[in-house]
């Protein structure tokens, strides 16, 4: 059930984002677009409630419950950036906005370090959710599986840190042919 809820919430998240951007740029209804975009974070609250209800109802935590914590952590930490990324592309494609910029050099390196901060936030949020669920359920045997989620996030944080260090040592070169193109 939890895996289905995660999939449904991921779909609902992107429906809210695409719906918001479509309303904003294609339908020229910015208020409706904002309403859709504001609904995206509410999806996380629904997922958190579903996970808590499942575990409080006697369910035993599985990797799905840990994945839900990770999903919510990533959504909290990266949600605004994902929306901004999509917004620039929609504005360029449908409203005559400027093309997305491809960062290079120090600016790209700074973005990488910002990602380390966001990933750290995602790990902290996921860890807080896992800890909260463990305390809420009050049965370490039923929630033992949740510990793996935090370990996975720690691994992802380590990789993100190495990525930022590598671009600090070897900055990304500007690609003259990519100027003005929609890249990454």
PyMOL commands that set and color helices and strands:
alter all, ss='L'
color gray80, all
select helices_A, chain A and resi 2-25+30-56+63-95+105-137+140-169+176-178
alter helices_A, ss='H'
color red, helices_A
deselect
rebuild
show_as cartoon
